[in-house]
Every structure is written in structure tokens, then in C-alpha cells.
């Protein structure tokens, strides 16, 4: 459960912004979207491999 302490006289928009930031950090929405459909392990492995190659190229280009 997310608890956002609101100080006396604090703007409600600021408290809402704090809540949204904490909620985003928990990763609930990201996990929910990930679980909506099943991805085969081979597809996940392929995506990770492609991402690793991309990151390697980015690091090599910076040097």
C-alpha cells in the first residue's frame, strides 16, 4: 500500500504528483501489461539478445 504523507497547507496537486511518482516506481502497471499476453521463452531470449547487441554497438560508438 502506498502512503503519501501530506503536510499542513501542502498543495493537493503536489501530493498527487508524489503519489504518481511512487506508484510508477513500484512497477505495477508495467507488470500488469507484461502479464496480459504470454510470450514464448524463445521470443524473450531473442529480444534480450537483440537488445544486448544494440547496447554493445552504442557503447562501441561512444569510444
Buried (B, 14 or more C-beta within 10 A) or exposed (E): EEEBEEEEEEEEEEBEEBBEEEEEEEEEEEEEEEEEEEEEEEEEEEEEEEEEEEEEEEEEEEE
